[in-house]
Amino acid sequence: MPDPEVPVTDLVSPVVQSRSLVTEIPGPRSRELSARRAAAVPPGVGTTLPVWVERAAGGIVVDVDGNRLIDFGTGIAVTTVGNSAPRVVAAVREQVAAFTHTCFMVTPYESYLQVAEKLNALTPGSHEKRTALFNSGAEAVENAVKIARSYTGRPAVIAFDHAYHGRTNLTMALTAKNMPYKHRFGPFAGEVYRVPMAYPYRWPTGPENCAQEAFDTFVSLVHTQVGEANTAAVIIEPIQGEGGFVVPAPGFLALVSAWCAEHGIVLIADEIQSGFCRTGDWFACEHEGVVPDLITTAKGIAGGLPLSAVTGRAQIMDSVHVGGLGGTYGGNPVACAAALGAIETMQAEDLCGAARHIGSVLTGRLTALAEKYDVIGDVRGRGAMIAVELVEGNGSKTPDAGLTAAVSSACHRNGLITLTAGTFGNVLRFLPPLVISDDLLHEALSIIEDAFAAAV
Ligand SMILES: Cc1ncc(COP(=O)(O)O)c(C=O)c1O
């Protein structure tokens, strides 16, 4: 942990917290690097916005041309505490100078234990828990499925429409969307079954019927096509990330949770994108009063370093034989130090409260924008995980991916990093760092308003 004698702010060079564009976006130096990239990196690794980064902190990313952009992407919901957050930097420096790696499975170290204890305490439910650490979100999901299968002795896993769980073979099978995640990469892992998501905006009989009807369909499909006794786990994002920030209809998660408990099926909440204060609580399933059996986390956990975790009921986690879980780098000490710094920041700075404040500002201005433009079909999300779904308008809910791309590009040109999402590519999602200033937040919203004015 950071040495209290060292003022953490001295460890991080300041990045001025204002937007400033000194070249067109992307600038000449960025364009040079993009040209070099083509000869060194395959195009399969895509790029949302080809401005090359020099440094970043708080709500600002500085590019190699000296432009300062507002960060509404946080590297896909990772730098929740801000880039190079002072406590993360201090903890990492101290750890990297002490030792970089031993492998927890060879000779363990305390920071792994401290992260596990934190996760056991912070995740929903007061039952006894255990935590195992890994590197990426996909790896955590893979391990959650391994653990659920080992515990239940059953093979099948149920996943939802619009789900995203990663790019490894099993997690591609769990992920719903073909392009770009699965196209030409099959065959995929077996025993994965898909059911409809309780997606209120697109539920055929209306949002008021969504929770119960989606649950009835889920029960019927699992019963008739899979069999409860063959089902190890149901995996669900309490708010879907890549799928377009779909918030399941209220009550749906609780129905699924109770049904899983009734049938001895492990409920896995994938909180890799929605966890760690992002939605205004430590974990998104808390809003629905749901206590999952296993919870997967990554992204925001370690302030930008690669770390992920599976946390869950002791009896489930302890069911795996000795040596069945792990990996060379899982719970790397530098990543664990970063996680302790990030979690301390979230607690000390009440970043759950900050997320709720950001959510009310975003929702307020975006809802007003939706009243002006009927192409904004839905404004949804929680806390600092808010999105707008764009449609053709005039009463039509036909997705408009072209308009979404145009609005996003206009934001980029004006120095705001935004991301798109959604099965139909028609969702603009906003993921600011929770330490962003009100001034930057409002400036970003003005850029979004201008982008709609220009594109619609
Ligand atoms: C909900 C969810 N699960 C899993 C993953 C995969 O995480 P990673 O990219 O770290 O493998 C992601 C990444 O976007 C995610 O949002």
The ligand as an SDF file (V2000), in Angstrom:
LIG
                    3D

 16 16  0  0  0  0  0  0  0  0999 V2000
  -19.3400   -8.3430  -19.0460 C   0  0  0  0  0  0  0  0  0  0  0  0
  -18.0040   -8.7210  -19.5940 C   0  0  0  0  0  0  0  0  0  0  0  0
  -17.5410   -9.9580  -19.4060 N   0  0  0  0  0  0  0  0  0  0  0  0
  -16.3350  -10.3410  -19.8750 C   0  0  0  0  0  0  0  0  0  0  0  0
  -15.5390   -9.4650  -20.5610 C   0  0  0  0  0  0  0  0  0  0  0  0
  -14.1950   -9.9240  -21.0770 C   0  0  0  0  0  0  0  0  0  0  0  0
  -13.1760   -9.2720  -20.3860 O   0  0  0  0  0  0  0  0  0  0  0  0
  -11.6940   -9.2300  -20.9900 P   0  0  0  0  0  0  0  0  0  0  0  0
  -11.7450   -8.3560  -22.2020 O   0  0  0  0  0  0  0  0  0  0  0  0
  -10.8630   -8.6430  -19.8750 O   0  0  0  0  0  0  0  0  0  0  0  0
  -11.3260  -10.6350  -21.2950 O   0  0  0  0  0  0  0  0  0  0  0  0
  -15.9810   -8.1660  -20.8000 C   0  0  0  0  0  0  0  0  0  0  0  0
  -15.1700   -7.2090  -21.5740 C   0  0  0  0  0  0  0  0  0  0  0  0
  -15.6430   -6.2560  -22.1530 O   0  0  0  0  0  0  0  0  0  0  0  0
  -17.2500   -7.7770  -20.3000 C   0  0  0  0  0  0  0  0  0  0  0  0
  -17.7270   -6.5400  -20.4940 O   0  0  0  0  0  0  0  0  0  0  0  0
  1  2  1  0
  2  3  1  0
  2 15  2  0
  3  4  2  0
  4  5  1  0
  5  6  1  0
  5 12  2  0
  6  7  1  0
  7  8  1  0
  8  9  2  0
  8 10  1  0
  8 11  1  0
 12 13  1  0
 12 15  1  0
 13 14  2  0
 15 16  1  0
M  END
$$$$
